[in-house]
Amino acid sequence: MADYGNSTFKGCSPKTMKHNISASLILTLMLVSVNWRAIVYGKLTAIQPALATILSVDTIQIVASKDNSEECDRENGCHGTIPPRVFKVVEKAATDCNKKDGCYPDDPRGPIANPNTPYIISPSDDTALLNDKPSISWHAVPGAINYTVRLAEITGSGLDWERTVDNTEIKMPYPDDAPALQPGSKYKLIVEARSQATQKRIEPGTAQFRMLSKEDIQEVRAALEKIDKLDLSREEKAFRMSDVYKNKELNTETIELLESLVREGSQNAKVYRLLGNIYWKQGLIDFAKVRYETAVKLATTAQDSKELEAAQTGLNETNKLLKKRDSVTP
């Protein structure tokens, strides 16, 4: 995905650089020719389809710019020559698969994890975190003799640690002697597996995530405290808490919360369907399949037609992805 603002391309990959350079020239000409003073708030949507067609992308989102949004209103338009809204181009989804990489991670359904790599299960990729010392888990790779786990801070504190664990471990607690994650900071987690056959490391599993800001942490904890005081069942409280987590993109916390209900023996189809949804979005389709199947069985038994339809739809889509993935991965 690339951002377009003030005729500047950001985040271009080498594979799309040539395309983006040509698109940049066309987009620049179009944007320069626009009389931004004459465009009232919200009218930019009129040129979205044309830009999407020229750039060969699925859609163009126009998002508010914090720097200039206060200078615009519906009656008088925007002051100044810089557009107060920024173009965000959503690239066309790549749905092809290959034996080396599995299915491409820019598929809007989420990255489809390659079963031949130690892909990371938790913390999930592109998630926010509330817990400053999260446990870490990954997919077991056949033939691996050990795993090297490394966590590095992308911006801010400079945290960087590495641990090696044997092949019997695919989960580890956050090291006691390692510094805690810092609010507002971003991190990259890498898990490498060393192969018994070649004695070499194979393609690693990676995930990037961030800690919530101090303000967001306080907000979430206050909301959870209010929910906990309500006279509701354990499951109803969990559903409300999961809504709070969802609003802050706390995918890992949501999974941990709902999985705790599974361990307690929940027979509520919604619990398993929600888990299926999250795993599916994260590309963990093997996990999604198991949860969707249970949701279908429980909804059928409970004669809950709404949950059954939703769970069956998720299961059908998951089976399609599994079939596609398994047809190209050895």
HELIX and SHEET records of a PDB file:
HELIX    1   1 PRO A   14  THR A   16  5                                   3    
HELIX    2   2 MET A   17  VAL A   32  1                                  16    
HELIX    3   3 TRP A   36  ALA A   38  5                                   3    
HELIX    4   4 LYS A   43  ILE A   47  5                                   5    
HELIX    5   5 GLN A   48  LEU A   55  1                                   8    
HELIX    6   6 SER A   69  GLU A   71  5                                   3    
HELIX    7   7 LYS A  214  ASP A  228  1                                  15    
HELIX    8   8 ARG A  234  ASN A  247  1                                  14    
HELIX    9   9 ASN A  251  ARG A  263  1                                  13    
HELIX   10  10 ALA A  269  GLN A  282  1                                  14    
HELIX   11  11 ILE A  285  ALA A  302  1                                  18    
HELIX   12  12 SER A  305  ASP A  326  1                                  22    
SHEET    1   A 4 THR A   8  LYS A  10  0                                        
SHEET    2   A 4 ALA A   2  GLY A   5 -1                                        
SHEET    3   A 4 ARG A  85  VAL A  90 -1                                        
SHEET    4   A 4 THR A  59  ALA A  64 -1                                        
SHEET    1   B 2 CYS A  72  ASP A  73  0                                        
SHEET    2   B 2 GLY A  77  CYS A  78 -1                                        
SHEET    1   C 2 CYS A  97  ASN A  98  0                                        
SHEET    2   C 2 GLY A 102  CYS A 103 -1                                        
SHEET    1   D 3 ILE A 120  SER A 122  0                                        
SHEET    2   D 3 ILE A 136  TRP A 138 -1                                        
SHEET    3   D 3 LYS A 171  MET A 172 -1                                        
SHEET    1   E 5 THR A 127  LEU A 129  0                                        
SHEET    2   E 5 GLY A 205  MET A 211  1                                        
SHEET    3   E 5 LYS A 186  SER A 195 -1                                        
SHEET    4   E 5 ALA A 144  THR A 155 -1                                        
SHEET    5   E 5 ASP A 160  ASP A 166 -1                                        
END                                                                             
